Amino acid sequence: MLARALLSMLVLTLAPSLRAEPPVIRFLPQASGAAALRGVAESIPLSRVDAVERLAVAIGLPARNQPELSALLRELHDPASPAYHAWLTPEAFTARFGPAEADYARLTAWAEAMGLRVVETAPNRLMLNLSGTTADIEHAFGVRMHRYQHPSGRSFRSPDRPPSLDLDLPVATIDGLNDFCRPAPQAEPAGPGSAPVPNSGSGAGGTCMGQDFRAAYCAGVPATTNGAGQNIALLQFSTYDHAGPRRYWMDAAMAAPAVTDVPVAGGALDSFGNAEVALDIEIAGAMAPGAHLFVYMGTDGNSILNRIATDNTCRQVGISWLWKTGAMDGPGSVDPTQDAIFRQMDAQGIACFVSAGDSGPWSPGPGHANAVNPADEPTVTCVGGTVLATPAPGGPWSGETAWPQGGGGSSRRYPLPAYQAGMAWARIPGASPNRRNAPDVAAIADNVYVDSGMPSGGQAQWGTSCGAPLWAAFSALANQAAASQGKPALGFLNPLLYRIGRGLGSGSAFHDITHGGDGRSAAPGFDLATGWGSPVGQSTLDALLAPPGGTP
């Protein structure tokens, strides 16, 4: 039983089958990886899941015409192409690359026939969100749902065998049948001795808050370049106390930005990541006070990502959570639904910024315990961590070192992307000449003041989650500037960032962080602790908006 439960911890992929053959199930170990395998092996069976308990399940269908989509994405980022930055609409993407309408209709009809309730359909037809009682789920997927004792002490649910569908239709992923792994926010209360010297932010105890971020990273940027007209999406797995950000803006003597909560289909949300949500809102709002923040909250990562992609209202996304522990255990651990959604965002000109993680270097081989997904995705900008120094509260940037706990390394899932081709990887400690290397850029990860609504007030936080919303907000500044010049949104920034970093643009566009870190110590140029570095304000904006000259 445990062996079957072990397999069921993995997100499943049904390979496309011949019409005369039943579907063939193939397992992709991106949901839990080696760390979860060890955990399940040590878990104790407790009981059956109550037959009337309702569960949320998300089924993903494979995108069509993937080679054509890959070719299009190359054209969209090639300055020599007529299609350069000619972003698609969601409707155009769906028409060319979304699953067939007939397949989506068949999946929906099957679900309803199985007694499952359709909670939400997706305009791009990549996902179908369902709910049902445990009894209906067991009948639909041919499993029995059990509870087990998690190594951490909590219980988790899992099927007793791999699920199957009595439906001759290719299916990409099935999420929600187990909850062994939970999303991990990349922020936590700062530990002893974490504060940098000088400890000169404008928040309590010298922590950084409010205008400190713009003062450090927006040198020369006019106050009117504040993200006006731009929307920023913040992906969250938790609700939050709205009183925290409201008090933060008063303490920082700043006008509160516009914030809209967007609930996404799925299970019931709780507030376990309250501080993470507050941090993201406060940093993004401080960096781009004129932007509109959209807080997307749900329980399933792919469902949240897909809603952001199909809404298509935000040109930049901050993701300060990592999920599916052990996601780097090999090429087979790629989540095809997640990949398709990120590629849709890329095609539509949406830039995603993801925290690199707070558990140190990504382990070089199978069996590591770090959660890294989706930080190593090739179509996101991975953000590492730094320790920032300023000469006085609200003062300019005076120095940065690599934050020792920051994540980064070489992906075991993804090959080297085109924008990283041609770099001297042999000279970069820990880098791979044929795998995706990260982080791409960096920003403050320590000594950050966060007000999450506690009666006692705010506190210092650390984590690479600080950098993801900061870079998303900086992207909003860049896209505001692009719009003022009659240019389209910049989209996924990595092709531009690497073109600039390799000298085909402004050489002063990044704070090159050359000290600090651990096994991936910072060094001149690109490194696996801080990538190209942090933004330099107007110099970075000028480099991003400069007429393209050459290809990555």
C-alpha positions as CSV (number, residue, x, y, z in Angstrom):
1,M,0.0,0.0,0.0
2,L,2.8,2.4,0.9
3,A,4.5,1.7,-2.4
4,R,1.3,2.6,-4.2
5,A,0.8,5.7,-2.0
6,L,4.4,6.7,-2.8
7,L,3.7,6.7,-6.5
8,S,0.5,8.6,-5.9
9,M,2.4,11.4,-4.4
10,L,3.7,12.2,-7.8
11,V,1.9,14.4,-10.3
12,L,0.7,12.2,-13.1
13,T,0.9,12.5,-16.8
14,L,-1.2,10.5,-19.2
15,A,0.7,10.0,-22.4
16,P,-1.3,10.7,-25.6
17,S,-2.7,7.3,-26.8
18,L,-4.0,5.8,-30.0
19,R,-7.8,5.9,-30.2
20,A,-8.0,2.1,-30.2
21,E,-5.9,1.9,-27.0
22,P,-6.7,2.8,-23.4
23,P,-4.8,5.7,-21.9
24,V,-1.3,4.9,-20.7
25,I,-0.2,6.4,-17.4
26,R,3.3,7.8,-17.0
27,F,4.6,9.2,-13.7
28,L,6.5,12.5,-13.4
29,P,8.2,12.9,-10.0
30,Q,7.9,16.7,-9.8
31,A,5.3,16.8,-7.0
32,S,7.5,15.4,-4.3
33,G,10.8,14.1,-5.5
34,A,13.3,12.2,-3.4
35,A,12.6,14.1,-0.2
36,A,9.0,13.2,-0.3
37,L,9.8,9.6,-1.3
38,R,11.8,9.3,1.9
39,G,9.0,10.9,3.8
40,V,6.2,8.6,2.5
41,A,8.4,5.6,3.1
42,E,8.5,6.6,6.8
43,S,4.9,7.6,7.0
44,I,2.3,5.6,9.1
45,P,-1.1,4.8,7.6
46,L,-3.8,6.3,9.8
47,S,-7.3,6.0,8.3
48,R,-9.5,6.3,5.2
49,V,-10.4,9.8,4.3
50,D,-14.1,10.5,5.2
51,A,-16.3,9.6,2.2
52,V,-18.2,12.9,2.5
53,E,-15.2,15.2,2.7
54,R,-14.9,17.4,-0.3
55,L,-11.7,17.6,-2.2
56,A,-10.5,20.0,-4.9
57,V,-8.8,18.6,-8.0
58,A,-7.3,20.3,-11.0
59,I,-6.8,18.4,-14.3
60,G,-4.5,19.8,-17.0
61,L,-4.7,19.1,-20.7
62,P,-1.6,19.3,-22.9
63,A,-1.0,22.3,-25.1
64,R,-0.9,21.8,-28.8
65,N,1.7,22.7,-31.4
66,Q,4.6,22.9,-28.9
67,P,7.4,23.2,-31.6
68,E,5.5,26.0,-33.2
69,L,5.2,27.8,-29.9
70,S,9.0,27.4,-29.2
71,A,9.7,28.9,-32.6
72,L,7.3,31.8,-31.9
73,L,8.9,32.6,-28.5
74,R,12.3,32.8,-30.2
75,E,10.9,35.3,-32.7
76,L,9.2,37.4,-30.0
77,H,12.6,37.9,-28.3
78,D,14.7,38.3,-31.5
79,P,15.4,42.0,-32.2
80,A,16.0,41.1,-35.8
81,S,12.5,39.5,-36.2
82,P,9.4,41.4,-37.4
83,A,7.6,39.7,-34.5
84,Y,9.9,41.2,-31.9
85,H,7.8,42.0,-28.8
86,A,4.5,41.6,-30.8
87,W,2.8,39.9,-28.0
88,L,-0.2,37.6,-28.4
89,T,-3.6,38.0,-26.9
90,P,-4.9,35.2,-24.7
91,E,-7.5,34.4,-27.5
92,A,-4.8,34.2,-30.1
93,F,-2.7,31.9,-27.9
94,T,-5.6,29.6,-27.2
95,A,-6.5,29.4,-30.9
96,R,-3.0,28.3,-31.9
97,F,-1.8,26.4,-28.8
98,G,-4.7,25.6,-26.5
99,P,-6.2,22.1,-26.2
100,A,-8.9,21.4,-28.7
101,E,-12.4,22.5,-27.8
102,A,-13.8,19.0,-28.4
103,D,-11.2,17.5,-26.0
104,Y,-12.1,20.0,-23.3
105,A,-15.8,19.4,-23.7
106,R,-15.2,15.6,-23.4
107,L,-13.2,16.1,-20.2
108,T,-15.9,18.3,-18.8
109,A,-18.7,15.9,-19.7
110,W,-16.7,13.0,-18.2
111,A,-16.2,14.9,-14.9
112,E,-19.9,15.7,-14.6
113,A,-20.8,12.1,-15.4
114,M,-18.6,11.0,-12.5
115,G,-20.5,13.2,-10.1
116,L,-17.8,15.9,-9.9
117,R,-18.7,19.6,-9.8
118,V,-17.1,21.9,-12.3
119,V,-15.7,24.7,-10.1
120,E,-14.0,26.7,-12.8
121,T,-13.3,26.4,-16.5
122,A,-10.3,28.0,-18.1
123,P,-10.6,30.2,-21.3
124,N,-7.3,28.7,-22.6
125,R,-8.7,25.1,-21.9
126,L,-5.4,24.1,-20.2
127,M,-7.0,23.4,-16.9
128,L,-10.3,22.2,-15.4
129,N,-11.0,22.8,-11.7
130,L,-13.3,20.3,-10.1
131,S,-14.5,19.3,-6.6
132,G,-16.2,16.3,-5.3
133,T,-16.7,14.2,-2.2
134,T,-14.0,11.6,-1.4
135,A,-16.4,8.9,-2.6
136,D,-16.9,10.6,-6.0
137,I,-13.2,11.2,-6.3
138,E,-12.4,7.5,-5.5
139,H,-15.0,6.4,-8.1
140,A,-13.8,8.8,-10.8
141,F,-10.1,8.0,-10.5
142,G,-10.2,4.4,-9.3
143,V,-8.4,5.0,-6.0
144,R,-9.0,4.8,-2.3
145,M,-8.0,7.9,-0.3
146,H,-6.1,7.4,2.9
147,R,-4.5,9.6,5.6
148,Y,-0.9,9.0,6.6
149,Q,1.3,10.4,9.4
150,H,3.7,13.0,7.9
151,P,7.3,12.9,9.2
152,S,6.7,16.4,10.5
153,G,3.9,15.2,12.7
154,R,0.9,16.4,10.7
155,S,-1.3,14.1,8.6
156,F,-1.6,14.1,4.9
157,R,-3.9,12.4,2.4
158,S,-3.0,10.3,-0.6
159,P,-4.5,7.7,-2.9
160,D,-3.6,4.1,-2.4
161,R,-2.7,3.6,-6.0
162,P,-2.1,5.6,-9.2
163,P,-5.3,7.2,-10.5
164,S,-6.8,6.3,-13.8
165,L,-9.5,7.8,-16.0
166,D,-12.0,5.8,-18.0
167,L,-11.5,8.3,-20.8
168,D,-9.6,8.0,-24.0
169,L,-8.1,11.5,-23.9
170,P,-4.5,12.8,-23.3
171,V,-4.2,14.4,-19.9
172,A,-1.1,16.3,-18.8
173,T,-1.5,16.6,-15.0
174,I,-3.7,15.8,-12.1
175,D,-3.2,17.9,-9.0
176,G,-4.9,17.9,-5.6
177,L,-5.2,14.1,-4.8
178,N,-2.5,14.4,-2.2
179,D,-1.2,17.1,0.1
180,F,2.2,15.7,1.2
181,C,4.0,18.8,0.1
182,R,2.8,22.2,0.9
183,P,3.8,25.5,-0.7
184,A,6.6,27.2,1.2
185,P,6.8,31.0,1.6
186,Q,10.3,32.3,1.2
187,A,10.2,34.8,4.1
188,E,10.5,34.3,7.8
189,P,11.4,36.3,10.9
190,A,15.0,37.4,10.7
191,G,17.3,35.3,12.9
192,P,19.9,36.4,15.4
193,G,22.8,38.3,14.0
194,S,21.1,38.8,10.6
195,A,21.1,42.6,10.5
196,P,23.7,44.1,8.2
197,V,26.1,46.8,9.2
198,P,25.4,49.7,8.9
199,N,21.9,48.9,10.1
200,S,20.5,52.1,8.6
201,G,17.1,51.6,7.2
202,S,14.2,53.9,8.2
203,G,12.1,51.1,9.9
204,A,12.2,50.0,13.5
205,G,15.7,48.9,14.6
206,G,17.2,50.2,11.3
207,T,15.2,47.8,9.2
208,C,14.5,48.7,5.5
209,M,11.0,49.8,4.6
210,G,9.0,52.2,2.3
211,Q,11.1,54.7,0.5
212,D,14.3,52.9,1.4
213,F,13.8,50.5,-1.5
214,R,13.4,53.2,-4.1
215,A,16.2,55.2,-2.7
216,A,18.6,52.2,-3.0
217,Y,17.5,50.8,-6.3
218,C,15.9,53.7,-8.2
219,A,18.8,56.2,-8.4
220,G,18.0,58.9,-10.9
221,V,14.4,57.6,-11.5
222,P,11.9,60.5,-11.5
223,A,9.2,60.3,-8.8
224,T,6.7,60.3,-11.7
225,T,8.1,57.0,-12.9
226,N,6.1,55.1,-10.2
227,G,4.3,52.3,-12.0
228,A,1.3,54.4,-13.0
229,G,-0.9,52.6,-15.4
230,Q,0.7,49.2,-14.6
231,N,-0.7,46.2,-12.8
232,I,1.4,43.8,-10.7
233,A,0.2,40.3,-9.9
234,L,1.3,38.7,-6.6
235,L,0.8,34.9,-6.4
236,Q,-0.2,33.7,-2.9
237,F,-1.3,30.5,-1.2
238,S,-2.6,32.3,1.8
239,T,-5.1,35.0,3.0
240,Y,-3.7,37.9,4.9
241,D,-4.6,40.5,7.5
242,H,-5.4,43.7,5.6
243,A,-4.6,45.8,8.7
244,G,-0.9,45.1,8.3
245,P,-0.3,46.8,5.0
246,R,-2.7,49.7,5.9
247,R,-0.6,50.4,9.1
248,Y,2.6,50.0,7.1
249,W,1.7,52.8,4.7
250,M,0.9,55.1,7.6
251,D,4.2,54.3,9.3
252,A,6.1,54.8,6.1
253,A,4.3,58.1,5.4
254,M,3.3,56.8,2.0
255,A,0.0,56.8,0.1
256,A,-1.4,53.3,0.0
257,P,-1.4,51.7,-3.4
258,A,-4.5,50.3,-5.0
259,V,-4.8,46.6,-4.0
260,T,-7.4,44.1,-5.3
261,D,-7.8,40.6,-4.0
262,V,-8.5,37.9,-6.6
263,P,-9.7,34.5,-5.2
264,V,-8.9,31.5,-7.4
265,A,-10.8,28.2,-7.6
266,G,-9.6,25.5,-5.2
267,G,-9.8,24.4,-1.6
268,A,-10.3,26.5,1.5
269,L,-7.6,29.1,2.2
270,D,-6.1,29.8,5.6
271,S,-3.7,32.5,6.8
272,F,-0.5,30.4,7.3
273,G,1.4,32.7,5.0
274,N,0.0,36.0,6.3
275,A,3.5,37.6,6.7
276,E,4.5,36.6,3.2
277,V,1.5,38.2,1.6
278,A,2.0,41.4,3.6
279,L,5.7,41.5,2.7
280,D,4.9,41.2,-1.0
281,I,2.3,43.9,-1.0
282,E,4.4,46.3,1.0
283,I,7.6,45.9,-1.0
284,A,5.8,46.1,-4.4
285,G,3.8,49.1,-3.3
286,A,6.8,50.9,-2.0
287,M,8.8,50.4,-5.2
288,A,5.9,51.1,-7.6
289,P,3.4,53.2,-5.5
290,G,1.5,54.2,-8.6
291,A,0.9,50.6,-9.8
292,H,-2.3,48.6,-9.0
293,L,-1.5,45.4,-7.1
294,F,-3.6,42.2,-7.7
295,V,-3.3,39.6,-5.0
296,Y,-4.2,36.2,-6.5
297,M,-4.9,33.7,-3.8
298,G,-5.6,30.0,-4.2
299,T,-4.5,26.5,-3.1
300,D,-3.2,25.1,-6.4
301,G,-0.2,26.7,-8.0
302,N,-1.1,25.9,-11.6
303,S,-4.6,27.2,-11.1
304,I,-3.3,30.5,-9.8
305,L,-0.8,30.8,-12.6
306,N,-3.4,30.0,-15.2
307,R,-5.8,32.6,-13.9
308,I,-3.1,35.3,-14.1
309,A,-2.3,34.2,-17.7
310,T,-5.9,34.2,-18.9
311,D,-6.9,37.4,-17.1
312,N,-3.9,39.0,-18.9
313,T,-4.3,42.3,-16.9
314,C,-0.8,42.2,-15.3
315,R,2.4,42.6,-17.3
316,Q,4.5,41.5,-14.3
317,V,4.1,38.8,-11.6
318,G,5.9,38.4,-8.3
319,I,6.2,34.8,-6.9
320,S,7.6,34.5,-3.4
321,W,6.6,30.9,-2.8
322,L,8.2,27.6,-3.9
323,W,6.3,24.4,-4.0
324,K,6.7,20.7,-4.9
325,T,9.8,19.9,-2.9
326,G,12.4,17.9,-4.8
327,A,11.4,19.4,-8.2
328,M,14.9,19.2,-9.5
329,D,15.3,15.4,-9.4
330,G,15.7,15.1,-13.1
331,P,14.3,15.9,-16.6
332,G,11.2,13.7,-15.9
333,S,10.1,16.0,-13.1
334,V,9.0,18.8,-15.5
335,D,5.3,19.8,-14.9
336,P,3.9,20.1,-18.5
337,T,0.9,22.1,-17.4
338,Q,3.0,24.6,-15.5
339,D,5.4,24.9,-18.4
340,A,2.6,25.6,-20.8
341,I,1.2,28.3,-18.6
342,F,4.6,30.1,-18.2
343,R,5.1,29.8,-21.9
344,Q,1.7,31.4,-22.5
345,M,2.7,34.3,-20.2
346,D,5.9,34.7,-22.2
347,A,4.0,34.8,-25.5
348,Q,1.6,37.4,-24.0
349,G,4.5,39.7,-22.8
350,I,4.1,38.9,-19.1
351,A,7.3,38.9,-16.9
352,C,7.5,36.5,-13.9
353,F,9.9,36.9,-11.0
354,V,10.4,34.0,-8.7
355,S,12.4,33.8,-5.4
356,A,15.5,31.6,-5.6
357,G,14.9,30.0,-2.2
358,D,16.2,30.4,1.4
359,S,17.9,27.0,1.9
360,G,21.3,27.7,0.4
361,P,22.6,26.3,-2.8
362,W,20.4,24.0,-4.9
363,S,21.8,20.5,-4.2
364,P,23.8,19.2,-7.2
365,G,22.2,15.7,-7.3
366,P,19.1,13.6,-6.5
367,G,17.9,13.4,-3.0
368,H,18.1,17.1,-2.0
369,A,15.5,18.6,0.3
370,N,15.3,22.1,-1.1
371,A,12.0,23.3,-2.7
372,V,13.0,25.0,-5.9
373,N,10.0,24.8,-8.2
374,P,9.3,27.1,-10.1
375,A,12.5,29.1,-9.5
376,D,14.5,27.1,-12.1
377,E,11.8,27.4,-14.9
378,P,13.5,28.8,-18.0
379,T,10.7,31.3,-18.6
380,V,10.9,33.1,-15.3
381,T,13.5,35.5,-13.9
382,C,14.9,33.9,-10.7
383,V,15.8,36.4,-8.0
384,G,18.6,35.8,-5.5
385,G,19.3,37.5,-2.2
386,T,21.6,40.2,-0.9
387,V,22.4,42.1,2.2
388,L,22.0,45.8,1.4
389,A,23.8,48.7,3.0
390,T,22.9,52.4,2.9
391,P,24.6,55.3,4.6
392,A,21.5,56.6,6.3
393,P,17.7,56.0,6.5
394,G,16.2,56.6,3.1
395,G,19.8,56.9,1.7
396,P,21.2,55.8,-1.6
397,W,22.8,52.4,-2.3
398,S,26.2,52.1,-0.7
399,G,27.0,48.4,-1.0
400,E,25.6,44.9,-1.3
401,T,26.9,41.4,-0.5
402,A,25.4,38.1,-1.3
403,W,23.0,36.7,1.3
404,P,24.5,33.4,2.6
405,Q,21.1,31.6,2.8
406,G,20.1,32.5,-0.8
407,G,19.2,29.7,-3.2
408,G,20.7,29.1,-6.7
409,G,22.6,26.6,-8.8
410,S,22.1,24.5,-11.9
411,S,18.7,23.0,-12.7
412,R,18.4,19.3,-13.0
413,R,15.2,19.7,-14.9
414,Y,15.9,22.1,-17.7
415,P,18.6,22.4,-20.4
416,L,20.5,25.6,-21.0
417,P,18.1,28.2,-22.4
418,A,19.0,30.3,-25.5
419,Y,19.6,33.5,-23.5
420,Q,22.3,31.7,-21.5
421,A,24.1,30.2,-24.5
422,G,27.7,31.4,-25.2
423,M,28.6,32.4,-21.7
424,A,31.9,31.2,-20.2
425,W,30.3,28.8,-17.8
426,A,33.5,27.0,-17.0
427,R,34.7,30.1,-15.2
428,I,31.7,30.3,-12.9
429,P,32.0,28.1,-9.8
430,G,29.1,25.5,-9.7
431,A,27.7,26.5,-13.1
432,S,26.7,24.0,-15.8
433,P,27.5,24.5,-19.5
434,N,24.3,22.6,-20.5
435,R,21.7,23.2,-17.7
436,R,19.7,26.3,-16.8
437,N,21.7,28.3,-14.2
438,A,20.2,30.7,-11.7
439,P,19.6,33.2,-10.1
440,D,19.4,35.7,-12.9
441,V,19.4,38.8,-10.7
442,A,19.2,39.7,-7.0
443,A,17.9,42.2,-4.5
444,I,17.7,42.7,-0.7
445,A,16.9,39.6,1.3
446,D,17.7,40.7,4.9
447,N,16.7,43.2,7.5
448,V,13.3,44.0,5.9
449,Y,10.5,45.5,8.0
450,V,7.1,43.8,7.5
451,D,3.8,44.7,9.2
452,S,1.6,41.6,9.0
453,G,-1.1,43.0,11.3
454,M,0.1,41.7,14.6
455,P,-1.1,43.7,17.6
456,S,2.6,44.2,18.6
457,G,3.4,45.8,15.3
458,G,5.9,44.8,12.5
459,Q,9.1,42.8,12.7
460,A,12.3,42.2,10.7
461,Q,12.0,39.5,8.0
462,W,14.5,37.8,5.7
463,G,14.2,35.8,2.6
464,T,14.6,35.9,-1.2
465,S,10.9,36.5,-1.3
466,C,11.8,40.2,-0.8
467,G,13.5,40.4,-4.2
468,A,10.7,38.8,-6.3
469,P,8.1,41.6,-5.7
470,L,10.8,44.2,-5.8
471,W,11.9,43.2,-9.3
472,A,8.3,42.8,-10.4
473,A,7.7,46.4,-9.3
474,F,10.9,47.5,-11.0
475,S,9.5,45.8,-14.2
476,A,6.4,48.0,-13.7
477,L,8.5,51.1,-13.7
478,A,10.2,49.9,-17.0
479,N,6.9,49.1,-18.6
480,Q,5.5,52.5,-17.6
481,A,8.5,54.1,-19.3
482,A,8.1,51.9,-22.3
483,A,4.5,52.9,-22.7
484,S,5.4,56.6,-22.4
485,Q,7.7,56.1,-25.4
486,G,5.0,54.3,-27.4
487,K,6.7,50.9,-27.0
488,P,5.1,47.6,-26.1
489,A,5.7,45.9,-22.7
490,L,9.1,44.5,-22.3
491,G,7.8,41.0,-21.4
492,F,10.0,38.2,-20.0
493,L,13.2,40.1,-19.1
494,N,15.9,37.4,-19.2
495,P,16.7,37.8,-22.9
496,L,17.2,41.5,-22.3
497,L,19.0,41.1,-19.0
498,Y,21.6,38.7,-20.5
499,R,22.1,40.8,-23.6
500,I,22.8,43.8,-21.3
501,G,25.0,41.8,-18.9
502,R,27.2,40.4,-21.7
503,G,28.0,43.9,-22.8
504,L,25.6,44.5,-25.7
505,G,23.9,47.2,-23.7
506,S,24.9,49.5,-20.8
507,G,27.7,48.1,-18.7
508,S,26.5,50.0,-15.7
509,A,23.0,48.6,-15.6
510,F,23.5,46.3,-12.5
511,H,25.1,46.6,-9.1
512,D,27.7,43.9,-9.7
513,I,27.8,42.1,-6.3
514,T,31.3,40.6,-5.8
515,H,31.4,39.5,-2.2
516,G,29.6,37.3,0.3
517,G,27.6,34.1,-0.2
518,D,28.6,30.6,0.6
519,G,29.5,27.7,-1.7
520,R,28.5,29.9,-4.6
521,S,30.3,33.0,-3.6
522,A,29.6,36.2,-5.4
523,A,32.2,37.2,-8.0
524,P,32.7,39.8,-10.7
525,G,30.1,39.4,-13.4
526,F,27.5,36.7,-13.4
527,D,27.5,34.2,-10.5
528,L,25.2,31.6,-8.9
529,A,24.7,33.7,-5.8
530,T,23.4,37.0,-7.2
531,G,23.2,36.5,-11.0
532,W,23.9,39.8,-12.7
533,G,23.2,41.8,-9.5
534,S,20.6,44.3,-8.5
535,P,19.1,47.3,-10.3
536,V,20.9,50.7,-10.6
537,G,17.8,52.7,-11.2
538,Q,17.6,54.9,-14.3
539,S,20.7,53.2,-15.8
540,T,18.9,49.9,-15.7
541,L,15.8,51.4,-17.2
542,D,17.8,53.1,-20.0
543,A,19.5,49.8,-20.8
544,L,16.2,47.9,-20.9
545,L,14.6,50.5,-23.1
546,A,17.6,51.0,-25.4
547,P,17.1,50.1,-29.1
548,P,18.1,46.4,-29.4
549,G,21.4,45.8,-31.1
550,G,22.0,42.1,-31.7
551,T,20.5,38.9,-30.5
552,P,21.1,37.0,-27.3
